[in-house]
Amino acid sequence: PRGITFNTDGTKMFIVGTTGDDVNEYTLSVGFDLASTVTFVDSYAVTECPNPTAVKFSFNGTKMFVTGTSNSNIHEYNLTTGFDVSTASFSQTLVTTVDNDNFGLDFKPDGTKMWITGNQNDKIYEFNLSTGFDISTATFNQDLYLGAIDIEPFGIEWSTDGLRLFIIGTRGNGVDEFKVTTPWDISTATHVGFYYVPVNPSGLHFSPDGLT
């Protein structure tokens, strides 16, 4: 397992891994609580993205995005029922040329910004989308080198207000925290903290309140 994300209330969890080449959906009897009853529901094969490493959804769950290391592109899927992978269908692909090893993926809540972490250059790549959650409208904006912090940046997650950025790395073995002076702008990021998570952690997700 490499990438992890949840629906907005934490009662659904989604995992991607580099062996199954699919998105796996689980339900939780208590939102964001892995000690509650966790039940496997379904899988959706992402044949367009072998070796997937990250999965993210639009806020209402009607769009799903997957990236991975085999082709290092972003693949978009439409869901007729939000956060139900059994209703997913492939929509389009964004060919990204910024890095040969796409690892992590995140979006601004309104979908007008997208970030990828890459292992080839150890950077975060920021894209602007003129139409929220429509990757065909994405244009590259800027990048941020992370080599001094972690030479294998994997999962990426923003706080809901865009003032804190978190990266999990498989070489540094932990979560690095950054603060930004301008919301959602990686050029203003300053490293402020680290939390050790042993044995090659690669996926990262926060509950909306940031408490889990």
BELHUSUL-V48855 format. One record per pair of residues at least 24 apart in sequence whose C-alpha atoms are under 8 Angstrom apart, sorted by the first residue. I is the first residue (numbers start at 1). J is the second residue. Records with the same first field share a line. If there is no record, write none. Layout:
# BELHUSUL-V48855
I=J ; J
This chain:
# BELHUSUL-V48855
1=53
2=52 ; 53 ; 54 ; 202 ; 203
3=52 ; 53 ; 54 ; 55 ; 104 ; 155 ; 202 ; 203 ; 204
4=54 ; 55 ; 203 ; 204 ; 205
5=55 ; 56 ; 204 ; 205
6=32 ; 205
7=57 ; 61 ; 83
8=59 ; 207 ; 208
9=207
10=207
12=83
14=55
15=55
16=52 ; 53 ; 54 ; 55
17=51 ; 52 ; 53
18=50 ; 51 ; 52 ; 53
19=51
20=51
21=45 ; 46 ; 47 ; 49 ; 50 ; 51 ; 52
22=46 ; 47 ; 52
23=55 ; 85
25=84 ; 85
32=207 ; 212
42=85 ; 86
43=85 ; 86
44=85 ; 86 ; 88
48=75
49=73 ; 75
53=102 ; 103 ; 104
54=103 ; 104 ; 105 ; 155 ; 203
55=105
56=105 ; 106 ; 107
57=83
58=109 ; 111 ; 133
59=109 ; 110
63=133
66=105
67=102 ; 103 ; 104 ; 105
68=101 ; 102 ; 103
69=100 ; 101 ; 102 ; 103
70=101
71=100
72=96 ; 99 ; 100 ; 101 ; 102
73=102
74=135
76=135
92=135 ; 136
93=135 ; 136
94=135 ; 136
98=125
103=153 ; 154 ; 155
104=153 ; 154 ; 155 ; 156 ; 203
105=155 ; 156 ; 157
106=156 ; 157 ; 158
108=158 ; 162 ; 184
109=160
115=156
116=156
117=153 ; 154 ; 155 ; 156
118=152 ; 153 ; 154
119=151 ; 152 ; 153 ; 154
121=145
122=146 ; 147 ; 150 ; 151 ; 152 ; 153
123=147 ; 153
126=186
142=187
143=186 ; 187
144=186 ; 187
149=176
154=202 ; 203
155=202 ; 203 ; 204
156=203 ; 204
157=204 ; 205 ; 206
158=184
159=206 ; 208 ; 210
160=208 ; 209
167=204
168=201 ; 202 ; 203 ; 204
169=200 ; 201 ; 202
170=199 ; 200 ; 201 ; 202
171=200
173=197 ; 198 ; 199 ; 200 ; 201
174=198 ; 201
